[in-house]
Amino acid sequence: MAGVHKDLVNRLREQRKASGLTQAQLATAVLVSRKTINTIENGVFVPSTTLALKLAAELGCGVEELFQLPGGVFEKH
């Protein structure tokens, strides 16, 4: 199941597992701690744009495949 932060849905865990990587392997590849990957996957921490781009590049997908707005829509205020 995708991790859900109140402002973000993420599918990092699913993409990481599909790529056959452990949290530690992915963390090493993008130069962060395993705990950082864990907190992103669990919706506790929202990655910076730079980290999101690094994660997507390492997993061979687009950022939008990892992170989306709830419902896939952006509401203008």
DSSP file (Angstrom, degrees, kcal/mol; ACC not computed):
  #  RESIDUE AA STRUCTURE BP1 BP2  ACC     N-H-->O    O-->H-N    N-H-->O    O-->H-N    TCO  KAPPA ALPHA  PHI   PSI    X-CA   Y-CA   Z-CA
    1    1 A M              0   0    0      0, 0.0    12,-0.1     0, 0.0     2,-0.1   0.000 360.0 360.0 360.0 141.0    0.0    0.0    0.0
    2    2 A A        -     0   0    0      1,-0.1     9,-0.2    11,-0.1     2,-0.2  -0.381 360.0-112.1 -68.6 141.5    1.3    3.5   -0.8
    3    3 A G  E     -A   10   0A   0      7,-1.4     7,-2.8    38,-0.1     2,-0.5  -0.492  32.8-150.9 -70.3 143.9    2.5    5.7    2.0
    4    4 A V  E     +A    9   0A   0      5,-0.2     2,-0.3    38,-0.2     5,-0.2  -0.964  18.7 179.7-127.7 119.8    0.3    8.7    2.6
    5    5 A H  E >   -A    8   0A   0      3,-3.4     3,-1.5    -2,-0.5    39,-0.1  -0.792  48.7-104.9-101.5 154.2    1.3   12.0    4.0
    6    6 A K  T 3  S+     0   0    0     -2,-0.3     3,-0.1     1,-0.3    -1,-0.0   0.788 120.9  28.2 -56.1 -26.7   -1.5   14.5    4.3
    7    7 A D  T 3  S+     0   0    0      1,-0.2     2,-0.3    62,-0.1    -1,-0.3   0.349 123.8  45.4-113.0   5.0   -0.3   16.4    1.3
    8    8 A L  E <   -A    5   0A   0     -3,-1.5    -3,-3.4    61,-0.2     2,-0.5  -0.988  54.9-154.5-154.7 136.8    1.5   13.6   -0.6
    9    9 A V  E     -AB   4  68A   0     59,-3.5    59,-2.8    -2,-0.3     2,-0.4  -0.942  25.1-168.0-105.6 131.9    1.0   10.0   -1.7
   10   10 A N  E     -AB   3  67A   0     -7,-2.8    -7,-1.4    -2,-0.5    57,-0.2  -0.957  26.3-174.2-126.9 147.0    4.2    8.1   -2.3
   11   11 A R     >  +     0   0    0     55,-3.2     4,-2.3    -2,-0.4     5,-0.2  -0.081  47.9 123.2-120.8  29.7    4.9    4.8   -4.0
   12   12 A L  H  > S+     0   0    0     54,-0.4     4,-3.1     1,-0.2     5,-0.2   0.923  72.5  52.2 -59.8 -47.0    8.6    4.7   -3.1
   13   13 A R  H  > S+     0   0    0      1,-0.2     4,-2.7     2,-0.2     5,-0.2   0.930 111.1  47.0 -57.4 -47.2    8.4    1.3   -1.3
   14   14 A E  H  > S+     0   0    0      1,-0.2     4,-2.2     2,-0.2    -1,-0.2   0.917 115.3  45.1 -62.5 -44.2    6.6   -0.4   -4.2
   15   15 A Q  H  X S+     0   0    0     -4,-2.3     4,-1.4     2,-0.2    -1,-0.2   0.891 113.0  51.0 -67.5 -39.4    9.1    1.0   -6.8
   16   16 A R  H  <>S+     0   0    0     -4,-3.1     5,-2.1    -5,-0.2     4,-0.3   0.941 112.6  45.4 -63.1 -47.4   12.1    0.2   -4.6
   17   17 A K  H ><5S+     0   0    0     -4,-2.7     3,-1.4    -5,-0.2    -2,-0.2   0.891 109.5  55.2 -64.2 -39.3   10.9   -3.4   -4.1
   18   18 A A  H 3<5S+     0   0    0     -4,-2.2    -1,-0.2     1,-0.3    -2,-0.2   0.807 107.1  51.8 -62.7 -28.3   10.1   -3.8   -7.8
   19   19 A S  T 3<5S-     0   0    0     -4,-1.4    -1,-0.3    -3,-0.3    -2,-0.2   0.504 115.6-119.1 -84.9  -4.9   13.7   -2.7   -8.5
   20   20 A G  T < 5 +     0   0    0     -3,-1.4     2,-0.3    -4,-0.3    -3,-0.2   0.754  66.4 137.7  75.4  24.8   15.0   -5.4   -6.1
   21   21 A L      < -     0   0    0     -5,-2.1    -1,-0.2     4,-0.0     2,-0.2  -0.790  47.5-136.8-105.7 146.4   16.7   -2.9   -3.8
   22   22 A T     >  -     0   0    0     -2,-0.3     4,-2.3     1,-0.1     5,-0.2  -0.484  33.8-106.2 -84.5 167.2   16.7   -2.8    0.0
   23   23 A Q  H  > S+     0   0    0      1,-0.2     4,-2.6     2,-0.2     5,-0.2   0.914 122.9  51.9 -59.1 -41.5   16.3    0.4    1.8
   24   24 A A  H  > S+     0   0    0      2,-0.2     4,-2.4     1,-0.2    -1,-0.2   0.901 108.8  49.2 -63.7 -41.9   20.0    0.4    2.6
   25   25 A Q  H  > S+     0   0    0      2,-0.2     4,-2.0     1,-0.2    -1,-0.2   0.921 113.7  45.5 -64.9 -43.7   21.0   -0.1   -1.0
   26   26 A L  H  X S+     0   0    0     -4,-2.3     4,-1.7     2,-0.2    -2,-0.2   0.916 112.1  52.3 -65.3 -42.4   18.8    2.7   -2.2
   27   27 A A  H  X>S+     0   0    0     -4,-2.6     5,-2.4    -5,-0.2     4,-0.6   0.923 109.6  48.6 -59.5 -45.7   20.0    5.0    0.5
   28   28 A T  H ><5S+     0   0    0     -4,-2.4     3,-0.8     1,-0.2    -1,-0.2   0.904 109.2  53.9 -60.8 -41.8   23.6    4.3   -0.4
   29   29 A A  H 3<5S+     0   0    0     -4,-2.0    -1,-0.2     1,-0.2    -2,-0.2   0.828 117.1  35.7 -64.6 -33.0   22.9    5.0   -4.1
   30   30 A V  H 3<5S-     0   0    0     -4,-1.7    -1,-0.2    -3,-0.2    -2,-0.2   0.290 113.3-114.2-107.1  10.1   21.3    8.4   -3.4
   31   31 A L  T <<5S+     0   0    0     -3,-0.8     2,-0.3    -4,-0.6    -3,-0.2   0.874  76.2 110.7  63.9  43.6   23.6    9.3   -0.5
   32   32 A V  S   <S-     0   0    0     -5,-2.4    -1,-0.2    -6,-0.1     2,-0.1  -0.812  71.2 -87.5-130.6 176.7   21.2    9.4    2.4
   33   33 A S     >  -     0   0    0     -2,-0.3     4,-1.5     1,-0.1     3,-0.3  -0.460  30.4-118.4 -83.0 159.3   20.6    7.2    5.4
   34   34 A R  H  > S+     0   0    0      1,-0.2     4,-2.4     2,-0.2     5,-0.1   0.868 116.6  59.7 -60.9 -36.1   18.5    4.1    5.4
   35   35 A K  H  > S+     0   0    0      1,-0.2     4,-2.7     2,-0.2    -1,-0.2   0.862  99.8  55.5 -62.4 -35.7   16.3    5.8    8.0
   36   36 A T  H  > S+     0   0    0     -3,-0.3     4,-2.0     2,-0.2    -1,-0.2   0.931 108.6  47.3 -61.9 -45.3   15.6    8.6    5.6
   37   37 A I  H  X S+     0   0    0     -4,-1.5     4,-2.6     1,-0.2    -2,-0.2   0.924 112.2  51.4 -61.0 -43.6   14.3    6.1    3.0
   38   38 A N  H  X S+     0   0    0     -4,-2.4     4,-1.8     1,-0.2    -2,-0.2   0.914 109.6  48.1 -60.4 -45.0   12.2    4.5    5.8
   39   39 A T  H  <>S+     0   0    0     -4,-2.7     5,-2.4     2,-0.2     6,-1.7   0.839 112.2  49.7 -69.6 -31.4   10.7    7.7    6.9
   40   40 A I  H ><5S+     0   0    0     -4,-2.0     3,-1.7     4,-0.2    -2,-0.2   0.948 110.6  49.8 -67.5 -47.9    9.8    8.7    3.3
   41   41 A E  H 3<5S+     0   0    0     -4,-2.6    -2,-0.2     1,-0.3    -1,-0.2   0.827 111.5  49.3 -60.0 -32.5    8.2    5.3    2.7
   42   42 A N  T 3<5S-     0   0    0     -4,-1.8    -1,-0.3    -5,-0.2   -38,-0.2   0.359 114.7-114.5 -90.9   5.7    6.2    5.6    5.8
   43   43 A G  T < 5S+     0   0    0     -3,-1.7   -37,-0.2     2,-0.2    -3,-0.2   0.670  86.5 113.7  74.2  17.0    4.9    9.1    5.0
   44   44 A V  S   <S+     0   0    0     -5,-2.4     2,-0.4     1,-0.2    -4,-0.2   0.814  77.0  35.8 -85.9 -33.5    6.7   10.7    7.9
   45   45 A F        -     0   0    0     -6,-1.7    -2,-0.2    -9,-0.1    -1,-0.2  -0.969  68.7-148.0-126.4 134.6    9.1   12.8    5.8
   46   46 A V        -     0   0    0     -2,-0.4    -6,-0.1    -3,-0.1     6,-0.0  -0.905  29.2-127.1-100.4 123.7    8.6   14.5    2.5
   47   47 A P        -     0   0    0      0, 0.0    -1,-0.0     0, 0.0     2,-0.0  -0.274  21.5-106.4 -70.8 155.2   11.7   14.5    0.4
   48   48 A S     >  -     0   0    0      1,-0.1     4,-2.7     4,-0.0     5,-0.2  -0.260  35.2-104.8 -67.2 165.5   13.2   17.6   -1.2
   49   49 A T  H  > S+     0   0    0      1,-0.2     4,-2.4     2,-0.2     5,-0.2   0.915 122.6  52.7 -59.4 -43.0   12.9   18.1   -4.9
   50   50 A T  H  > S+     0   0    0      1,-0.2     4,-2.1     2,-0.2    -1,-0.2   0.927 111.4  44.8 -60.2 -46.3   16.5   17.2   -5.3
   51   51 A L  H  > S+     0   0    0      2,-0.2     4,-2.7     1,-0.2    -1,-0.2   0.901 111.1  53.6 -66.9 -39.9   16.1   13.9   -3.4
   52   52 A A  H  X S+     0   0    0     -4,-2.7     4,-2.3     1,-0.2    -1,-0.2   0.905 110.0  48.2 -60.0 -41.1   12.9   13.0   -5.2
   53   53 A L  H  X S+     0   0    0     -4,-2.4     4,-2.4     2,-0.2    -1,-0.2   0.893 111.6  49.5 -66.0 -40.4   14.7   13.5   -8.5
   54   54 A K  H  X S+     0   0    0     -4,-2.1     4,-2.5     2,-0.2    -2,-0.2   0.911 111.3  49.4 -64.4 -42.5   17.7   11.3   -7.3
   55   55 A L  H  X S+     0   0    0     -4,-2.7     4,-2.1     2,-0.2    -2,-0.2   0.933 112.1  47.8 -62.2 -46.3   15.3    8.6   -6.1
   56   56 A A  H  X>S+     0   0    0     -4,-2.3     5,-2.4     1,-0.2     4,-0.7   0.917 112.1  49.3 -61.9 -43.9   13.4    8.6   -9.4
   57   57 A A  H ><5S+     0   0    0     -4,-2.4     3,-0.7     1,-0.2    -1,-0.2   0.919 111.8  48.4 -62.4 -43.3   16.6    8.5  -11.4
   58   58 A E  H 3<5S+     0   0    0     -4,-2.5    -1,-0.2     1,-0.2    -2,-0.2   0.853 115.1  44.9 -65.8 -34.2   18.0    5.6   -9.4
   59   59 A L  H 3<5S-     0   0    0     -4,-2.1    -1,-0.2    -5,-0.2    -2,-0.2   0.468 111.1-121.5 -90.3  -2.3   14.7    3.7   -9.7
   60   60 A G  T <<5S+     0   0    0     -4,-0.7     2,-0.3    -3,-0.7    -3,-0.2   0.870  75.1 100.6  67.9  38.2   14.5    4.4  -13.4
   61   61 A C  S   <S-     0   0    0     -5,-2.4    -1,-0.2    -6,-0.1     2,-0.2  -0.861  75.9 -87.9-141.5 175.5   11.1    6.1  -13.3
   62   62 A G    >>  -     0   0    0     -2,-0.3     3,-1.6     1,-0.1     4,-0.7  -0.556  35.0-117.0 -85.4 154.5    9.6    9.6  -13.2
   63   63 A V  H >> S+     0   0    0      1,-0.3     4,-2.9     2,-0.2     3,-1.3   0.877 115.7  61.3 -55.7 -38.6    9.1   11.5  -10.0
   64   64 A E  H 34 S+     0   0    0      1,-0.3    -1,-0.3     2,-0.2     0, 0.0   0.692  97.1  58.9 -66.9 -16.6    5.4   11.5  -10.7
   65   65 A E  H <4 S+     0   0    0     -3,-1.6    -1,-0.3     1,-0.1    -2,-0.2   0.715 115.1  36.0 -79.4 -21.3    5.5    7.7  -10.5
   66   66 A L  H << S+     0   0    0     -3,-1.3   -55,-3.2    -4,-0.7     2,-0.4   0.833 124.9  30.4 -94.2 -41.7    6.9    7.9   -6.9
   67   67 A F  E  <  +B   10   0A   0     -4,-2.9     2,-0.3   -57,-0.2    -1,-0.3  -0.973  63.6 162.8-131.2 133.1    5.0   11.0   -5.6
   68   68 A Q  E     -B    9   0A   0    -59,-2.8   -59,-3.5    -2,-0.4     3,-0.1  -0.961  40.1-103.5-142.2 158.3    1.6   12.3   -6.3
   69   69 A L    >   -     0   0    0     -2,-0.3     3,-2.7   -61,-0.2   -61,-0.2  -0.570  57.4 -87.3 -74.4 146.9   -0.9   14.7   -4.8
   70   70 A P  G >  S+     0   0    0      0, 0.0     3,-1.0     0, 0.0    -1,-0.1  -0.339 118.3  10.6 -54.8 133.0   -3.9   12.9   -3.1
   71   71 A G  G 3  S-     0   0    0      1,-0.2     3,-0.1    -3,-0.1    -2,-0.0   0.407 116.6 -95.8  76.3  -4.6   -6.5   12.3   -5.8
   72   72 A G  G <  S+     0   0    0     -3,-2.7     2,-0.3     1,-0.2    -1,-0.2   0.661  93.2 111.6  70.7  16.0   -4.0   13.3   -8.4
   73   73 A V    <   -     0   0    0     -3,-1.0     2,-0.5    -5,-0.0    -1,-0.2  -0.904  58.4-143.5-125.4 152.5   -5.3   16.8   -8.6
   74   74 A F        -     0   0    0     -2,-0.3     2,-0.6    -3,-0.1    -3,-0.0  -0.960  17.4-149.2-112.0 123.2   -4.0   20.2   -7.6
   75   75 A E        -     0   0    0     -2,-0.5     2,-0.3     2,-0.0    -2,-0.0  -0.825   9.0-142.0 -97.3 124.5   -6.5   22.6   -6.2
   76   76 A K              0   0    0     -2,-0.6    -2,-0.0     1,-0.1     0, 0.0  -0.615 360.0 360.0 -81.0 141.3   -5.9   26.3   -6.9
   77   77 A H              0   0    0     -2,-0.3    -1,-0.1     0, 0.0    -2,-0.0   0.379 360.0 360.0-109.9 360.0   -6.7   28.6   -4.0
